[in-house]
Amino acid sequence: MNVIIQEEKTGCGIAAVANIVGLAYADVKAKANAMGIFAEDDTLYSDTAYVRDLLKEYGVKTSSTETLFTTWEALPDLALLSIKYHEEGGRPFWHWVVFKRDLDGSSVLDSAVHLTENRRTDFQTMEPKWFIEVSID
């Protein structure tokens, strides 16, 4: 499975959803835009409702709360992770990535365009703040 790369600087949430549902970035972006969700909206960096609502449109369930990250082993098999967490003017910002554990092992699907490898296993360099469990029926 190829990792979907974000096509906009602020499109990591859209790309994370695309990576979870297995659709092209453009398809997920079109659905997001129809729902009033736009990558240019910087509140995407500070609010989890957008990705939850978009995943719900695809029939994907998410936990209702964010859980503080403790260890990689404690993560569920599929989760949205917040990495690069920081605050600007008292407002939280982060980068969305997808954690996936399957028969091939564990990896992080990171949509950032600047990476040479978007399926990451360099767990020691990522610093997740919290995660949202994701369930696909």
N, C-alpha and C positions, 0 to 999 in steps of 0.2 A: 504494500500500500504506500503510495506516495503521499508526502505531507503537503497539504494545501498551503500555499504561501499567500500572505496578505498582499493585496494589490494597492492598498492605501496605507500611509504612515500610521493611521489610527484604526486600521481594520483588523486588529488582532482578535477581537471578540467575534466578528463575523467569520474569520478564518478558523477560529476554534470550533465554532458550530459546524462549519463545513467539514472539518476534520472528524468530528464526532458522527455526523450523519452521512459522510461519504459522498458529498456533492461538490460541484465546482464552486469556487468563490463567487463567481458572477451569479449563479443561481441563488445562493444563500443571500447575497447582497440584494438581489431583486426582491426576494421575500421580505427581507429586513426593511428595505425602503418602503414597500407597500404597507408595512406595519408602522411606519413613521420612525424607523430606526436608521440613522445615517452615521457612517464612519466619521464624518467631519465633526460630529457632536462630541465635544470633549468630556461630557458627562459619562460617556461609555467607559472612561477610565476610572470612574468613581462610583459606579452603581452596578449591582449585579442583576437588577431586574431585566435589563435589556437582553442579556444572553439567556436568562431563564425563560423569558417570554418567547424568544426565537426558538429555543429548543422545544418548548411546549408545542409550538406550531408544527413541529416534525414528529410529535408524539413521544418525545424524549422526556423522561422524568428527572428532576433534580431534587436534591435535599433542600429543605426550606430554609436552612441556615448555613452559614459558613462555619467550618470547623478549623481551629488552629492547627497548623502543620506541626507534627512532632517528629516523625521519621518517615522515610520512604516506604519502609515495610508496613507501616500502619495505614497507608493509603488504600482506599478501595481499588478495585480493578480498573475503574474508569472514573476520572475526576477532572474538573476544571481547576487549574492552579493559578494563584496570583503570584507572580514573581516580579522582581524589580520594584517592589513596593516602596513608595516614598510619599511624602506629603509636600504640597505646594500651597502656601497660603492657608494652611490648616485643612486642606482638602486632600483626601487620599487618591493616589494614582497607582496603577499597576499594569503589568503586561499579562494578558491571558495566554496560557498554554494548556495542553491536554496531557494528562498522565494516563498511560495505558499499560496494563499488565495482561499478557496473554501467553500462549504456549511458547512464543518466541522470546519471552522475558519481559522486562520492564523498560519503558522508554518514555520520553517526553516529546510530544509533537509541538514544535515551536515554529510558528509561521513567519518569524522575522526574516525579512528579505536579505539582510546582510550576512546571515549565517552560511557557512560552507556546508554544514550538515544540519538539516532541520529535524532529523530524528535523533534526539539527544540522549546520551547515557552518561554524560558528565555531571552526575547528580551532585557531586561535591562542590561544583561551582554555582549551582542554582540555589537561591535562598527563598523558598516558598514561604509566604506569610500565612496563608490559609487555603482551604480547598472547598469545593462544592462537589458532593458525590453525584454521579450521573448514572442513570439506569436506562438501558434500552431493552424493551420487551420483545 
